[in-house]
């Protein structure tokens, strides 16, 4: 069984993915970290020096490689924009189940403002940018997701229990 986590930047995909993988004994991969490792550059530099189009191409190549290398028992946390590429959406669907980590826009704004180190997506004010991207991607997340988890304002143990149940309820032989 494989699960891919999607959702906006700051939603907690990497946080929940790591905890979930540890709880069920799965391999965990953070796609952004894998992009940085394989390219030898951090994402901020890739985007500022090469642009978003170049980054999306690298993201697609790394995603393809990671999915080929990890065929079973893996949880991947994807970057928020991975769903923008139709090839990425197809590959994720074919590879396993997809979980949308959904968090409210005000909470995302608080988290992203607190972090303050992610590259701009549009060059606009970070709050306005986040709002625009949030509404542009929401339908894609919803259409792609097999399940949605909303961890905001919930007990972390309750969220983790829900994730563990998803792992048990959807075995690999029951894929689409």
N, C-alpha and C positions, 0 to 999 in steps of 0.2 A: 504494500500500500504506500502510496505517495500522496502528499498534500502540498499544495502551493499556496502561500499566503499572499493576498493582494490587498491593496488599500492605499490610502493617501500617505504621503510622507508624514511622519510623526504619529501615525495611528498605533504603533506598537507591534508591528509585524515581526521585527527581529526579536523583541523582548519575549513575546508570546511563543514564537517559533522555537526559540532556544529552550524555554521552560517545557514546552510540549514535547520536543524531541527527547529531552532528558527524562521526562516522565514515562515515555513509552519505549525508550531504548532505540530511537530512530537516529539516523544521521541528520545533522542540521547544517544547512548551507545558507549563508546570507549572500544573495546575489551581488549586492553592491560591494561587499568585502571581496568577493571572488573576482569581480571586475578589477578592483584595485590591485589585487594580488597578481592576476594574470597580465595586466597592462603595465604594472610597475609604476602607476601614477594614481594619485587620488582623484576622486570624481570631480571635485571642485576644479582641479587643474585641467582635467580632460575637457570639461565643459567650457571653462574660460579661455583655454588655448585653442581648442578645436571646434567648439560649438556643440549644440544639442544634437544635430543630425549625426555628427560623427559619434557622439556618445551613444545614441540609440543603435547605431550600427554595431558598435563594440558590445553593447548590452545584448543584442540579438545573437551575436557570435558566441559570447560566453554562455548565454542561456542554453543555446543549442548544445554546446560542449558539456555543460553540467548535466543536462537532462540525459544525454547519451551515456555519461559516466555513472549515473546514479539511477538504476532501474527499479529498485525496490527498497522500501523502508527508509524513505527520505522525506524530510520537510524542508521546503525552500521558502525563504522570505525574499520576495521580489521588491525591486524599487517601485515606487508609486506609478511611474509612467510606463512600466513594462507592458501594460495592457493596450497601449496606443498602437502597437504594431500588430497587424492582423496575423503575421507569421508567428509572433510570440503567443498570441491568444490560441492559435491552432495547436502549437506545440504543447502549451500548458494543458490544454484540454485532453490531448492524446496521452500525456504523461501520467496524469493522475487527477485527483480531486482538487477543487479550488475553494479556498475559504477566504471570504472577504472580511477583513478586520475593519469594522465600521465604527467611526468615532465622529461626534458632532463637530461642526465647523468651529464653534467657539473654543472647544477643547483643543482642536488642531492648531488654532491660532495661538493659544497659550503655549502649547508645546513647542511649536516652531520658533516662536519669539524667544522662548527660554533657551533653546539650543543655539540659534543664530548662526549656524555654520553651513547651511545647505545652499547650494548654488541657486541663483534665481532662475526660474523657469521662463519668465517673460521679460525681465528687466523692470517690471513694475514694482510698486510698493508691495512689500511682502504680504501684508494682510489682504490687499485687493487681489494680488496674484493668487493667493491661496483660495480665496473665495471663487474666483473665476475658474480655476483648475478643478476645484471641488465639484462644482456644478457641471463642468464639461465631462468629467470622468465618471460621475456617479452612475449613469446609465450603463456604461461599459462594465463597471464592477458588478453591478446587479445582474446583468445579462450573463456574465461569465461564471459567477459564483454558484457552486453547488450548495454551499451553506454560508450563512452570515453569522458572525459573532460580534456582539457589542459589549466590549469589556469596560466601557466607561462607567464609573461610579458603582462598580460591582466588586464584591469580595474576590480577591485574586484566586483563592482556593476554589471558589465556585466556578470561575472562568476556566481554570486548569482542569477541574473535574469535567466540565462540558467538553473540553478539547479531548480529554482521554476517552470519553464516551464516543466521540466522532471517530476516533481511531479504531475502536472496537466495532462500531456499527457498520462501517463501510469497508469491508475487505476488498482486496485487489481484484478478486474474481467477480465482483459485482459492479465493475466500472461500466458505465453507460451501456 
